Amino acid sequence: MTDDKRDLVHLLGTHAAEVTYDRLSDDARWAAKKSILDTLGVILAASGMEPAVQAIAEIVAETGGRPDCTVLGFGGRAPALMAAMANGALAHCLDYDDQTPWGQHTASSIVPAVIALAERRGGVSGKDLIAAVAAGQDIFARLRCNVGWQKDWNLSTVLAVFAATASASRVLGLSPARTSAAMGIATMQSSGIMEMVAGRGSDLRGMYAGFSAKGAVLATLMAEKGVTGIDKAFEGQYGFMNTYFGGRYDRDKIVAGLGSDFLGSGTLYKRWPCVGTAHSHMKAAIDIVTRNNIQPDEIAEIRLYVGDYHDLMCQPLDERRAPATLADAKFSLPYLVSVAVVRRGMSVTDFTEAALKDKQVLAVGKKMTLVRDAALDWKLELPPGRVEITTRDGGCWIEEGHRVPGNADNPMNWEDVCVKFFECASVAANPVSETVSARAAALAENLETLEDATELVKCLA
């Protein structure tokens, strides 16, 4: 804890500016490297698996400008702002990007921003890139856990723009004062409502990280040019904490261990390409059908026990059983459990226009019913989902979802992240060969040895 009375924007800005590779724990270093490789892989996969992002690629191509930075997946180069927008939109649209143990996503905003500015600047070392990403991950986790979220704002963009700005400022080597200014400027880019996430029919749910990545790059470049920020951006009478959270935040916890404890080390990496809050229900269903060798046509009913946030993914039930779009499918709990039951797992290739019409999956979806359970409501940590399956011959099993692949009790190691990266790279709009993927994975594993960290990005361009 610190007795420094400066506004949080200055404390966090100074923290980001002063983080070095040598100060990081080994876990924090590996978390940053995993997030970099994992995010690059998901970006590549999205270019081949989500048709809606083609519009972003076309807009970026139309804008022209200095070809400083790589647009992954589709190819080509663009100015830093638009490259961050394109890569950020790709980074989340499969809902396959990493997350904190408490939900929400930050690497999909941080990584596109830092690679854009690293390419623009040139000569950014691997150690500096790792330190930059770790700083942003730490700041995001500190804010995520200690604000009074009422499920109204989309925290992934509202908070991640600050984390990405801190990381981007570190990449450019901005001073503590300039980094704090950049984070103040980023208040103009902090946005996103939960209706975008919980509603149906919008492609924005998948693309939202593009806005925070672009906003972070813009805020950082403005600060580099000398534009001033907001002295009390976070804690002023009309600042971020009062405006967004009604003054409900825990300052002491936000700054506890600042500079010594790097909370990004707890980052989780997904093995299934859909909203993480559905994974425990999916795992419970998979466990039941696998252990008891239950075939889909033998099932009479599947009861999903749901808390408040789970229920968002289930309403209206008929539309969530048979989602109309790929974006909706990744946030529809009944559909996701149906896929898990039929496939006994999930792959990035399970989300195509043709897959949405899979008769076996849709038939299982019709057997879904809901049981409301307030004990499963989302506070800080989302309780594990519970599933009950009955069969036509009278069998009945009920399970909670534990040891979900990628969760804290069953985390993905470096080799697991590499396997996922290879899978993702192979389905890009311009598929990446195994030879190139292997080189990229090796560069990421040894990122701290690179004099120019963008060698990793150029390898995939």
Residue pairs with C-beta under 8 A, 6 or more apart in sequence:
1 252
1 255
1 256
2 11
2 255
2 258
4 11
4 255
7 231
7 232
7 233
7 234
7 235
7 236
7 239
8 234
8 235
8 241
8 251
8 254
8 255
9 180
9 183
9 184
9 229
9 230
9 231
9 232
9 233
9 234
9 235
10 176
10 180
11 255
11 258
12 139
12 142
12 162
12 166
12 180
12 183
12 234
12 258
13 166
13 169
13 176
13 177
13 179
13 180
13 181
13 182
13 183
14 176
14 179
14 180
15 135
15 138
15 139
15 166
15 258
15 259
16 132
16 135
16 136
16 139
16 166
16 167
16 169
16 170
16 179
17 169
17 170
17 174
17 175
17 176
17 178
17 179
18 176
18 259
19 131
19 132
19 134
19 135
19 138
19 170
19 259
20 127
20 131
21 29
21 127
21 128
21 130
21 131
21 448
23 131
23 259
24 32
24 130
24 131
24 134
24 262
25 262
25 265
27 262
27 265
28 134
28 137
28 138
28 262
28 264
28 265
29 130
29 134
29 448
30 265
30 414
31 134
31 137
31 264
31 265
31 266
31 267
32 129
32 130
32 131
32 133
32 134
32 137
32 264
33 130
33 414
33 444
33 445
33 447
34 98
34 267
34 269
34 412
34 414
34 417
35 98
35 107
35 110
35 111
35 133
35 137
35 264
35 267
35 269
36 107
36 111
36 129
36 130
36 133
36 444
36 447
36 456
37 417
37 418
37 421
37 440
37 441
37 444
38 97
38 98
38 107
38 269
38 417
38 420
38 421
39 91
39 97
39 98
39 107
39 108
39 111
39 112
40 72
40 111
40 421
40 440
40 444
40 456
40 457
40 460
41 420
41 421
41 422
41 423
41 424
41 425
42 90
42 91
42 92
42 94
42 96
42 97
42 108
42 424
43 72
43 73
43 87
43 90
43 91
43 112
44 72
44 73
44 90
44 424
44 425
44 427
44 428
44 432
44 460
45 94
45 96
45 273
45 348
45 423
45 424
45 425
45 427
45 428
46 53
46 73
46 90
46 91
46 93
46 94
46 96
46 206
47 53
47 57
47 72
47 73
47 74
47 90
47 428
47 429
47 430
48 73
48 427
48 428
48 429
48 431
49 94
49 326
49 348
49 349
49 351
49 352
49 427
50 90
50 93
50 94
50 206
50 326
50 327
51 326
51 353
52 93
52 203
52 206
52 207
52 326
52 327
53 89
53 90
53 93
53 206
53 207
54 74
56 85
56 86
56 89
56 90
56 207
56 210
57 71
57 73
57 74
57 86
59 82
60 71
60 76
60 78
60 82
60 83
60 85
60 86
61 76
61 78
63 78
63 79
63 82
65 78
65 79
65 82
66 79
67 76
67 77
67 78
67 79
68 77
68 78
68 79
68 80
68 83
68 116
68 119
68 120
69 77
69 78
69 79
69 80
69 83
69 84
69 115
69 116
69 119
69 120
70 77
70 83
70 87
70 115
70 119
70 457
70 458
70 460
70 461
71 77
71 78
71 82
71 83
71 86
71 87
72 86
72 87
72 90
72 457
72 460
72 461
73 90
73 428
73 429
73 430
74 86
74 429
74 430
75 430
75 461
77 83
78 86
80 116
80 117
80 119
80 120
80 217
80 221
81 116
81 214
81 217
81 218
81 221
82 214
83 112
83 116
83 119
84 112
84 113
84 116
84 210
84 213
84 214
84 216
84 217
85 112
85 210
85 211
85 213
85 214
86 112
86 210
87 111
87 112
87 115
87 116
87 210
87 213
88 108
88 109
88 112
88 113
88 209
88 210
88 211
88 212
88 213
88 214
89 206
89 207
89 209
89 210
90 210
91 97
91 107
91 108
91 109
91 111
91 112
91 209
91 210
91 213
92 105
92 108
92 156
92 206
92 207
92 208
92 209
92 210
93 203
93 206
93 207
93 327
94 206
94 273
94 330
94 348
94 351
95 206
95 270
95 273
95 274
95 275
95 276
95 330
95 331
96 270
96 273
96 274
96 348
96 424
97 105
97 107
97 108
97 209
97 270
98 105
98 106
98 107
98 108
98 267
98 268
98 269
98 270
99 105
99 267
99 268
99 270
99 276
100 106
100 140
100 141
100 144
100 266
100 267
100 268
101 266
101 268
101 381
101 408
102 144
102 145
102 380
102 381
102 382
103 276
103 277
103 378
103 382
104 140
104 144
104 155
104 156
104 159
104 160
105 156
105 160
105 209
106 136
106 137
106 140
106 141
106 156
106 159
106 160
106 163
106 164
107 133
107 137
107 267
108 156
108 160
108 209
108 213
109 156
109 157
109 160
109 161
109 163
109 164
109 209
109 212
109 213
109 216
110 133
110 136
110 137
110 140
110 160
110 163
110 164
110 167
110 213
110 216
111 133
112 209
112 210
112 213
113 164
113 165
113 167
113 168
113 213
113 214
113 216
113 217
113 220
114 129
114 132
114 133
114 136
114 164
114 167
114 168
114 171
115 454
115 457
116 213
116 217
117 168
117 171
117 172
117 217
117 220
117 221
118 124
118 129
118 171
118 453
118 454
118 457
119 454
119 457
121 171
121 172
122 452
122 454
123 451
123 452
124 171
124 452
124 453
124 454
125 450
125 451
125 452
125 453
126 446
126 447
126 448
126 449
126 450
126 451
126 453
127 448
128 170
128 171
128 173
128 453
129 171
129 447
129 453
130 447
130 448
131 170
132 167
132 168
132 170
132 171
133 167
133 264
134 262
134 264
135 166
135 167
135 170
136 163
136 164
136 166
136 167
136 170
136 264
137 163
137 262
137 263
137 264
137 267
138 261
138 262
138 263
138 264
139 162
139 163
139 166
140 159
140 160
140 162
140 163
140 264
141 263
141 264
141 266
142 253
142 254
142 255
142 258
142 263
143 159
143 162
143 163
143 254
144 155
144 159
145 253
145 263
145 380
146 249
146 250
146 253
146 254
147 155
147 159
147 241
147 244
147 245
147 248
147 249
148 245
148 246
148 248
148 249
149 155
149 245
150 245
151 194
151 308
151 309
151 378
152 193
152 194
153 192
153 193
153 194
153 244
154 192
154 193
154 194
154 196
154 197
154 208
156 192
156 208
156 209
156 212
157 190
157 191
157 192
157 208
157 209
157 211
157 212
158 190
158 191
158 192
158 244
159 190
160 209
160 212
161 186
161 189
161 190
161 212
161 215
161 216
161 219
162 183
162 186
162 190
164 212
164 213
164 215
164 216
165 182
165 183
165 185
165 186
165 215
165 216
165 219
165 220
166 179
166 182
166 183
167 216
168 182
168 216
168 217
168 219
168 220
169 178
169 179
169 182
169 183
169 220
169 223
170 179
172 220
172 224
174 182
174 220
174 223
174 224
178 223
178 224
179 223
180 229
181 223
181 227
181 228
181 229
182 219
182 220
182 222
182 223
182 224
182 229
183 219
183 229
183 233
184 228
184 229
184 230
184 231
184 233
185 218
185 219
185 222
185 223
185 227
185 229
185 230
186 215
186 216
186 219
187 230
187 233
187 240
188 215
188 219
189 211
189 212
189 214
189 215
189 216
189 218
189 219
190 215
190 240
190 244
191 211
192 208
192 211
192 212
196 202
196 204
196 205
196 208
197 205
197 331
198 312
198 313
198 331
199 205
200 319
200 323
200 324
200 325
200 328
201 324
201 325
201 328
202 327
203 325
203 327
205 327
205 331
206 326
206 327
206 330
223 229
230 236
230 239
232 239
233 239
233 240
234 240
234 241
235 241
235 251
236 242
241 247
241 248
241 249
266 408
268 276
268 406
268 407
268 408
268 411
268 412
269 406
269 411
269 412
269 416
269 417
269 420
270 276
270 279
270 406
271 405
271 406
271 412
271 416
271 420
272 279
272 282
272 345
272 346
272 405
272 406
273 330
273 346
273 347
273 348
273 350
273 351
274 329
274 330
274 331
274 336
274 346
274 351
275 313
275 330
275 331
275 336
277 309
277 310
277 313
277 378
277 382
278 310
278 313
278 331
278 333
278 336
278 337
278 385
279 401
279 404
279 406
279 407
280 382
280 384
280 385
280 400
280 401
280 402
280 404
280 407
281 304
281 310
281 333
281 336
281 337
281 385
281 386
281 387
281 401
282 336
282 337
282 339
282 340
282 346
282 401
282 404
283 340
283 401
283 402
283 403
283 404
283 405
284 384
284 385
284 386
284 387
284 399
284 400
284 401
285 302
285 337
285 340
285 341
285 387
285 389
285 399
285 401
286 340
286 341
286 344
286 345
287 399
287 401
288 294
288 387
288 389
288 397
288 399
289 295
289 341
289 344
289 389
290 344
292 395
292 397
294 389
294 391
294 395
296 341
296 342
296 360
296 363
296 364
297 363
298 391
298 392
298 393
299 341
299 364
299 367
299 389
299 390
299 391
299 392
300 367
300 390
300 391
300 392
301 367
301 369
301 388
301 389
301 390
302 337
302 341
302 364
302 367
302 368
302 369
302 387
302 388
302 389
303 368
303 369
303 370
303 371
303 387
303 388
303 389
303 390
304 310
304 314
304 333
304 334
304 337
304 368
304 369
304 370
304 371
304 385
304 386
304 387
305 371
305 373
305 376
305 385
305 386
305 387
305 388
306 314
306 333
306 370
306 371
306 372
306 373
306 376
306 385
307 373
307 374
307 375
307 376
307 377
307 378
307 382
307 383
308 374
308 376
308 377
308 378
309 377
309 378
309 382
310 333
310 376
310 385
311 370
311 372
313 320
313 331
313 332
313 333
314 320
314 332
314 333
314 334
314 370
317 334
317 368
317 370
319 328
319 332
320 328
320 332
320 333
320 334
320 335
321 332
321 334
321 335
321 338
321 362
321 365
321 366
321 368
322 335
322 356
322 362
322 365
323 329
323 332
323 335
323 356
324 356
325 356
326 351
326 352
326 353
326 356
329 335
329 336
329 351
329 356
330 336
330 351
334 365
334 368
335 361
335 365
336 346
337 368
337 387
338 361
338 362
338 364
338 365
338 368
339 346
339 350
339 355
339 361
340 346
341 364
342 358
342 360
342 361
342 364
343 350
347 423
348 423
348 424
348 427
349 427
355 361
371 388
373 386
375 383
376 382
376 383
376 385
376 386
377 383
384 400
384 401
384 402
385 400
385 401
386 398
386 399
386 400
386 401
387 398
387 399
387 401
388 396
388 397
388 398
389 396
389 397
389 398
390 396
402 409
403 409
403 410
404 410
405 412
406 412
412 420
414 445
418 441
421 437
421 440
421 441
422 434
422 437
422 441
425 431
425 432
425 436
425 437
425 440
425 460
426 432
426 434
426 437
432 440
432 460
436 459
436 460
439 459
440 456
440 459
440 460
443 450
443 455
443 456
443 459
444 456
447 453
447 456
450 456
